[in-house]
Amino acid sequence: MMRKREFLGGTFLAAAAAAVMPAKASTAKPALPASAKRMNVLIITVDDMDVSMPGYMGNTHGLTPNLDALAKRAHIFANCRGAAPICMPSREAFMSGLVPHRNGPGGFDPMYEGTPSLCSILTQAGWYSAASHKLEHMQPRSSFPWDDMIGGSDRNVLSHAAEVHRAVGNAKAKGAPFFINCNVNDPHRPFYGSPGGLKKDNNNQGPFKIPRELGPADVEVPPFLEDLPEIRTELSQYWNSVQRADIAIGQILKALRETGEEANTIVLFCNDHGMPFPFSKATGYEHGTRVPALLHYPGMGKPQRFENLCCNVDIMPTILELLGMPVPRGIDGKSWLPRMRGEKVADPEFVVTYVNGVSNGLLFPVRTIQDHRYALIYQIWSDGERKLAVDSLTGLTFKALVRAGESDPRIAERARQCHFGIPISFYDKQADPGQRVNLIDAPEHAARIAHMRDALLAEMVRTKDPQLDNVRTMIAGGKPVVVQTGRKGAGEGEGSDAPSAAAPGAEPAPAADAPPEGRRRRRRGRRAAGALAE
């Protein structure tokens, strides 16, 4: 593991050069399956990036030139959703092809021991596998047997590129194709230039600094937030974090070119979920669940933009089919390959997303079913008394909503909706992109709501969803039962922009350079009772 001080002390280039020196070549090459294609795989993720940030999704502020350049030569899946709008369950879902409660307990928990993942399948088949960062969000080790790992949570824009050079060098030494997963920690909290961000990011010096810093007047306020000075300030910090994430992506892609392996490498980009603000991350709303994906692969032909609904659980079977590898039976994901080949494929009518436990150990279950225009949301935890406690509420934005609500009843009601939730809501996302007007009792939508409700129930039955009885109870007018068995805290603990190091009641975050096993032990200590321990 490379420590931050190595980068800052001027030893980064020397360390990186040493890292890429290949080991003594093995005389025996891995035996790949006969059907397999010896293509490499590079998956790049970012942490908490909103759908509105990339230029290829319509942003006009030039925040993501490297992503936009990739988009010009890649297929764009513009209406992809994450299986979960929070980090660990979303990452484990797209690696396993299974929705969260089918690969494990469903919250911030390891998958069940031995659950197949893209990592385990490719490693066992002879690919050299490597990952940088977010290791604690891909567990257990039996499902993620990486050959090479670099942990941490720093936002140095050069760190992932160094891992690409090293991993490719090691793969070449073994005569193996590679599978590399680079997980960029931006734009997660604490944001660029915030007090917590400055402390975490070496005061934005050296490889932590971006060349063009935006201010509050430069941003656009999304339709689900209020246009308040503090919110603009936090949005500008977030936009700058997005810019730094894009610089890191550019360095990763540059490193791939420098290895000489770009022409033989599948490159997939996605984010885990939406932005860490109220009404987005850890909720069932649009800006929490939507995660547009990019996919480039050798011989793909003319890039296309696909507008059909899809989900990040589709990533695993898509990559395996591109490689000529068998896809595990019974997974939830569906390969995009037939559609990319121009075959006639029925569009999914709906996509379902899931929230169960969050990283502080508390349960805030949500089920959302949505199509292109409408969304039906069951906030199972919302009982009029319980308050949402996630990191999205720890920064400037939610505090600004509460303060503004002291003199503005409309904003006060909005803050209350965020904090206490709405048990059942229905939104027309086209007419109401901020999802502010609940149409659950609108008679003109009754038939549509019933159809979506029945489709959600059918999917919950199919996946043996543990919240099925609660949703049925809510539909019948009853009160669901959500038993809190985990530790209590006000936020996610790490990554908060609050002045304190951790949210009230939260444990201190593990050190950025703590070894993965140490991080797992600390995380297991705050699991809900009965949750799977590795």
C-alpha positions in Angstrom: 0.0 0.0 0.0 1.4 3.4 -1.0 1.1 6.0 1.8 0.1 9.6 1.1 3.5 10.9 2.4 5.3 8.9 -0.3 3.4 11.0 -2.9 4.0 14.2 -1.1 7.6 13.5 -0.3 8.6 13.3 -4.0 9.1 9.6 -4.1 5.9 8.8 -6.1 7.6 8.6 -9.5 10.4 6.4 -8.2 7.9 4.2 -6.4 5.7 4.0 -9.5 8.7 3.2 -11.8 9.7 0.4 -9.4 6.2 -0.9 -9.3 5.9 -1.4 -13.1 9.1 -3.5 -13.3 7.8 -6.9 -14.2 8.6 -9.9 -12.1 10.5 -12.8 -13.5 8.3 -14.3 -16.2 6.6 -17.6 -15.3 7.2 -20.5 -17.7 3.6 -21.7 -17.4 0.8 -19.5 -18.7 -2.7 -19.7 -17.1 -5.0 -22.0 -18.9 -8.0 -19.9 -19.9 -11.2 -21.7 -20.9 -11.2 -22.6 -24.6 -14.1 -20.3 -25.3 -12.5 -17.3 -23.6 -11.1 -14.3 -25.5 -7.8 -13.0 -24.1 -9.0 -9.4 -23.8 -8.2 -7.3 -20.8 -10.8 -5.6 -18.6 -10.5 -2.2 -16.9 -13.5 -1.0 -14.8 -13.3 2.6 -13.6 -15.7 3.8 -10.9 -16.2 7.1 -9.2 -17.9 7.7 -5.8 -21.2 9.6 -5.6 -21.3 11.4 -9.0 -24.6 12.8 -10.1 -26.1 12.0 -13.5 -26.0 15.7 -14.3 -22.3 16.1 -14.0 -20.8 14.6 -17.2 -20.8 16.6 -20.4 -22.1 13.6 -22.3 -25.2 13.8 -20.1 -25.8 17.4 -20.8 -23.6 19.4 -18.5 -22.2 22.5 -20.3 -19.6 23.5 -17.7 -16.7 21.4 -18.9 -16.3 19.4 -15.7 -15.5 16.0 -17.3 -13.4 16.4 -20.5 -11.7 13.0 -20.0 -15.0 11.2 -19.5 -16.5 13.0 -22.4 -13.6 11.9 -24.6 -14.2 8.3 -23.6 -17.9 8.7 -24.3 -17.2 9.7 -27.9 -15.7 6.2 -28.5 -18.0 4.2 -26.2 -21.5 3.0 -26.0 -23.5 5.2 -23.6 -26.2 3.6 -21.4 -28.0 6.8 -20.5 -30.7 5.4 -18.3 -28.9 2.9 -16.2 -29.8 2.6 -12.5 -27.9 1.4 -9.6 -29.3 -1.6 -7.7 -28.8 0.4 -4.5 -28.2 4.2 -4.1 -25.4 3.6 -1.5 -21.8 2.5 -1.9 -21.2 -1.1 -0.7 -24.4 -2.8 -1.8 -24.2 -1.1 -5.2 -20.6 -2.2 -5.8 -21.3 -5.7 -4.7 -24.4 -5.8 -6.9 -22.7 -4.9 -10.1 -19.8 -7.3 -9.3 -22.1 -10.2 -8.6 -25.0 -9.6 -11.0 -27.3 -10.0 -8.0 -29.5 -7.5 -6.2 -28.3 -6.7 -2.7 -30.6 -9.1 -0.7 -29.7 -12.0 -3.0 -25.9 -11.7 -2.7 -25.9 -11.1 1.1 -27.8 -9.4 3.9 -28.4 -6.4 1.6 -26.9 -3.5 3.5 -23.4 -2.4 4.3 -22.4 -6.1 4.7 -20.1 -8.6 3.0 -21.8 -10.9 0.4 -22.4 -14.4 1.5 -19.2 -16.4 1.5 -18.3 -17.8 -1.9 -20.8 -15.8 -3.8 -19.3 -15.6 -7.4 -18.2 -12.2 -8.6 -16.6 -10.8 -11.7 -13.3 -10.8 -9.7 -13.6 -14.4 -8.5 -14.7 -15.8 -11.9 -11.9 -14.0 -13.9 -9.2 -14.7 -11.3 -10.0 -18.4 -11.3 -10.1 -18.5 -15.1 -6.6 -17.1 -15.3 -6.9 -13.3 -15.5 -4.5 -11.3 -13.3 -6.9 -9.3 -11.0 -6.1 -6.0 -9.3 -8.0 -3.3 -7.5 -7.3 0.1 -6.1 -9.4 1.6 -3.3 -12.9 0.8 -2.0 -11.7 -2.7 -1.1 -13.7 -2.6 2.1 -16.8 -2.2 0.0 -16.2 -5.5 -1.9 -16.2 -8.3 0.6 -15.7 -11.1 1.6 -12.2 -12.1 0.4 -13.6 -15.5 -1.0 -15.7 -13.5 -3.5 -13.0 -10.9 -4.2 -9.6 -12.8 -4.4 -7.6 -10.0 -6.0 -4.1 -10.9 -7.0 -3.1 -7.3 -6.2 -4.7 -4.7 -3.9 -4.1 -1.1 -2.9 -6.4 0.2 -0.2 -7.0 3.7 1.0 -9.3 6.6 0.3 -7.0 9.4 -0.8 -7.9 11.6 -3.8 -4.4 11.9 -5.3 -5.1 11.9 -9.0 -2.0 9.8 -9.7 -2.5 6.9 -7.4 -4.7 4.8 -9.6 -2.6 5.3 -12.7 0.4 3.9 -10.7 -1.6 0.8 -9.9 -2.5 0.3 -13.6 1.2 0.4 -14.5 2.1 -2.1 -11.8 -0.8 -4.5 -12.4 -0.3 -4.6 -16.1 3.4 -5.2 -15.6 2.7 -8.1 -13.3 0.1 -9.6 -15.7 2.5 -9.4 -18.6 5.2 -11.2 -16.4 2.7 -14.0 -15.8 1.6 -14.1 -19.5 -2.0 -13.4 -18.4 -4.7 -11.0 -19.4 -5.6 -8.5 -16.7 -8.8 -7.4 -14.9 -8.2 -4.1 -13.1 -10.8 -2.2 -11.0 -9.8 1.5 -10.3 -12.2 3.1 -7.8 -11.8 6.9 -7.6 -12.8 8.3 -4.3 -14.0 11.6 -5.6 -16.6 13.2 -5.5 -17.4 11.6 -2.1 -17.6 13.8 1.0 -15.6 15.7 2.3 -15.7 17.8 -0.8 -12.9 19.8 -2.4 -12.1 22.9 -0.5 -14.3 22.1 2.5 -12.7 22.1 5.9 -12.7 18.3 6.0 -11.6 18.1 2.4 -8.6 20.4 3.0 -7.5 18.3 5.9 -7.9 15.1 4.0 -6.3 16.3 0.7 -3.1 17.9 1.9 -4.6 21.4 1.7 -5.3 20.8 -2.0 -1.6 20.9 -2.8 0.3 19.1 -5.6 -1.7 16.2 -7.2 -4.7 17.0 -5.0 -5.3 20.4 -6.7 -7.4 21.1 -9.7 -6.4 23.9 -12.2 -9.8 25.6 -12.4 -11.7 26.1 -9.2 -15.3 27.0 -9.5 -17.3 29.2 -7.0 -20.9 29.4 -5.9 -21.9 31.6 -8.8 -20.6 29.1 -11.3 -23.0 26.2 -10.4 -26.5 25.3 -11.3 -28.8 24.3 -8.5 -30.6 21.0 -9.3 -34.4 21.0 -9.2 -34.6 19.0 -5.9 -32.6 21.6 -3.9 -33.3 25.2 -2.9 -31.2 28.1 -4.3 -29.6 29.2 -1.0 -26.0 30.6 -0.6 -24.8 27.8 1.6 -26.1 25.2 -0.9 -24.4 27.0 -3.7 -21.2 26.9 -1.7 -21.4 23.2 -1.1 -22.4 22.5 -4.7 -19.3 24.4 -5.9 -17.1 22.2 -3.7 -18.9 19.1 -5.1 -18.4 20.3 -8.7 -14.7 20.8 -8.0 -14.5 17.3 -6.6 -16.1 16.0 -9.8 -13.4 17.8 -11.8 -10.7 16.1 -9.7 -12.3 12.7 -10.3 -12.2 13.4 -14.0 -8.5 14.2 -13.9 -7.8 10.9 -12.1 -9.8 9.1 -14.8 -7.7 10.9 -17.5 -4.5 9.6 -15.7 -5.9 6.1 -15.6 -6.6 6.1 -19.3 -3.3 7.6 -20.1 -1.6 4.9 -18.1 -3.5 2.2 -20.0 -2.3 3.7 -23.3 1.3 3.8 -22.0 1.2 0.1 -21.3 0.5 -0.7 -25.0 -2.7 -2.6 -24.0 -5.4 -0.1 -24.9 -6.4 -1.8 -28.2 -7.0 -5.1 -26.4 -8.9 -3.8 -23.4 -12.5 -3.6 -22.5 -13.1 -0.3 -20.6 -16.2 0.2 -18.6 -17.0 3.4 -16.6 -19.8 3.7 -14.0 -20.5 5.4 -10.7 -22.0 3.6 -7.7 -25.0 6.0 -7.2 -25.9 9.6 -7.2 -24.8 12.7 -5.4 -24.4 12.8 -1.5 -27.1 15.5 -0.9 -30.6 15.5 0.5 -33.1 13.7 -1.8 -30.4 11.8 -3.6 -27.9 9.3 -2.1 -29.4 6.6 0.2 -32.9 7.4 -1.1 -35.1 6.1 -3.8 -35.2 9.4 -5.7 -33.9 9.9 -9.3 -30.7 11.6 -8.3 -29.8 8.8 -6.0 -30.5 5.9 -8.3 -29.4 6.9 -11.8 -25.9 5.9 -12.8 -25.1 6.3 -16.5 -22.5 3.9 -17.8 -20.0 3.9 -20.6 -18.6 0.8 -22.4 -15.8 0.6 -25.0 -14.5 -2.7 -26.2 -12.2 -3.9 -29.1 -14.1 -4.2 -32.4 -17.3 -2.7 -31.1 -18.1 -0.7 -34.2 -19.8 2.7 -34.2 -20.6 4.1 -30.7 -24.2 4.2 -29.9 -26.4 5.9 -27.2 -28.9 3.5 -25.6 -31.9 5.1 -23.9 -33.5 1.9 -22.6 -33.8 1.2 -18.9 -31.1 -1.0 -17.5 -29.4 -1.7 -14.1 -25.8 -2.0 -12.9 -26.4 -5.7 -12.1 -26.2 -6.1 -15.9 -22.5 -5.2 -15.9 -21.2 -8.6 -14.8 -23.0 -10.7 -17.4 -22.1 -8.2 -20.1 -18.4 -8.3 -19.4 -18.4 -12.2 -19.2 -20.2 -12.5 -22.5 -17.8 -10.1 -24.2 -15.0 -12.4 -22.9 -16.7 -15.5 -24.1 -17.1 -16.7 -20.6 -20.1 -18.6 -19.2 -22.5 -16.5 -17.1 -23.6 -17.9 -13.7 -27.1 -19.2 -13.7 -29.8 -17.5 -11.7 -28.3 -14.0 -11.5 -30.5 -10.9 -11.8 -28.4 -9.1 -14.4 -29.0 -9.3 -18.2 -26.2 -8.9 -20.7 -26.2 -5.8 -22.9 -24.4 -7.6 -25.7 -27.5 -8.7 -27.7 -28.7 -5.0 -27.8 -25.2 -3.8 -28.7 -25.1 -6.3 -31.6 -28.3 -4.8 -33.0 -30.5 -7.8 -32.0 -34.1 -7.1 -31.2 -34.4 -7.0 -27.4 -37.5 -6.2 -25.4 -37.0 -3.1 -23.2 -37.5 -3.6 -19.5 -40.7 -1.8 -18.4 -39.4 -1.0 -15.0 -36.3 -0.9 -12.8 -36.4 -1.6 -9.1 -33.8 -0.2 -6.7 -33.2 -1.1 -3.0 -32.1 0.5 0.2 -31.7 -1.7 3.3 -29.0 -0.9 5.9 -26.7 2.1 5.6 -23.1 2.4 6.7 -23.8 3.5 10.2 -25.5 0.2 10.9 -29.1 1.6 10.9 -31.9 0.3 8.7 -33.7 2.7 6.3 -35.4 0.3 3.9 -36.7 1.8 0.7 -38.1 0.2 -2.5 -38.4 2.2 -5.7 -39.9 1.0 -9.0 -39.6 3.4 -11.9 -39.8 3.7 -15.6 -38.6 6.6 -17.8 -41.3 9.0 -16.6 -42.8 7.8 -13.3 -41.5 6.6 -9.9 -43.3 4.8 -7.1 -41.4 4.9 -3.8 -42.0 3.0 -0.6 -40.0 4.5 2.3 -40.6 1.6 4.6 -38.7 3.3 7.5 -40.9 6.4 7.5 -43.2 6.3 10.5 -43.4 10.0 11.4 -41.0 9.7 14.2 -37.8 8.1 12.9 -35.3 10.5 11.3 -33.1 9.7 8.4 -29.4 9.5 9.4 -27.0 9.4 6.5 -23.9 11.4 5.4 -25.9 13.3 2.9 -27.4 15.3 5.8 -24.1 16.2 7.5 -22.9 19.1 5.3 -23.9 22.6 4.6 -27.0 21.9 2.5 -29.4 20.2 5.0 -28.4 22.7 7.7 -29.2 25.5 5.3 -32.6 24.0 4.6 -33.4 23.8 8.3 -32.4 27.4 8.9 -34.3 28.7 5.9 -37.3 26.8 7.0 -37.5 28.9 10.2 -38.9 31.7 8.1 -40.2 29.9 5.1 -42.9 27.3 5.7 -42.5 25.8 2.2 -38.8 25.1 2.8 -39.6 23.9 6.3 -41.9 21.3 4.9 -39.2 20.3 2.4 -36.7 19.8 5.2 -39.2 17.7 7.1 -39.9 15.6 4.1 -36.2 14.9 3.8 -35.7 14.1 7.5 -38.9 12.1 8.2 -39.7 10.7 4.7 -43.0 10.0 3.0 -44.3 6.4 3.4 -45.6 6.1 -0.1 -45.1 8.6 -2.9 -45.6 8.7 -6.7 -43.9 11.2 -9.0 -44.1 12.3 -12.6 -40.4 12.9 -13.2 -41.1 14.6 -16.6 -43.4 17.2 -15.2 -41.7 17.4 -11.8 -38.0 16.7 -12.2 -37.4 17.7 -8.6 -39.9 15.1 -7.4 -41.6 17.6 -5.1 -45.3 16.9 -5.8 -46.6 13.6 -4.5 -49.3 12.3 -6.8 -50.1 9.1 -4.9 -53.7 10.2 -4.4 -54.2 11.7 -7.8 -57.2 9.8 -9.4 -55.8 10.2 -12.9 -52.8 8.1 -12.0 -54.6 5.4 -10.0 -54.4 2.7 -12.7 -50.7 3.4 -13.3 -49.9 3.3 -9.6 -51.7 0.0 -9.3 -49.8 -1.5 -12.2 -46.4 -0.4 -10.9 -47.4 -1.6 -7.4 -48.2 -5.0 -8.7 -45.0 -5.2 -10.8 -43.0 -4.3 -7.7 -44.7 -7.0 -5.6 -44.0 -9.5 -8.3 -40.4 -8.6 -8.4 -40.2 -8.8 -4.6 -41.7 -12.2 -4.6 -39.3 -13.4 -7.3 -36.2 -12.2 -5.4 -37.6 -13.3 -2.0 -37.3 -9.7 -0.8 -37.2 -9.6 3.1 -39.3 -6.3 2.9 -42.2 -8.0 1.0 -44.4 -8.3 4.1 -43.8 -4.7 5.1 -44.7 -3.4 1.6 -47.8 -5.5 1.6 -48.7 -4.1 5.0 -48.2 -0.5 3.8 -50.4 -1.1 0.8 -53.1 -2.5 3.1 -52.9 0.7 5.2 -51.0 -0.8 8.1 -47.7 0.2 9.7 -44.5 -1.7 8.7 -42.1 -3.0 11.3 -38.5 -2.0 11.1 -36.4 -3.2 14.0 -33.2 -1.3 14.5 -30.5 -3.7 15.7 -27.4 -1.8 14.6 -25.4 0.9 16.2 -26.9 4.4 16.2 -25.2 7.4 14.5 -26.1 10.7 12.9 -24.3 10.1 9.6 -22.0 7.7 7.8 -19.1 8.6 10.0 -16.4 8.9 7.2 -16.5 11.5 4.6 -18.6 14.1 6.4 -18.2 17.8 5.7 -19.2 18.6 9.2 -16.6 20.4 11.2 -16.1 17.4 13.5 -14.1 14.4 12.3 -17.1 12.2 12.6 -20.9 12.7 12.9 -22.3 12.7 16.4 -22.4 9.1 17.7 -20.4 7.8 14.8 -17.1 5.9 15.2 -14.0 7.5 13.8 -13.3 6.4 10.2 -10.5 3.9 9.8 -7.2 5.4 8.6 -7.0 5.8 4.8 -4.1 3.5 4.7 -5.3 0.9 7.1 -5.0 -2.7 5.7 -8.2 -4.1 4.3 -8.5 -6.8 7.1 -8.2 -4.1 9.8 -10.9 -2.1 8.1 -13.1 -5.2 7.9 -12.6 -5.9 11.6 -13.7 -2.4 12.5 -16.7 -2.6 10.1 -17.8 -5.9 11.5 -17.8 -4.5 15.0 -20.7 -2.3 14.0 -22.7 -4.8 12.0 -26.4 -5.3 12.9 -27.0 -8.3 15.1 -27.2 -11.5 13.1 -25.5 -10.0 10.0 -23.0 -12.2 8.2 -19.5 -11.9 9.6 -16.6 -12.9 7.3 
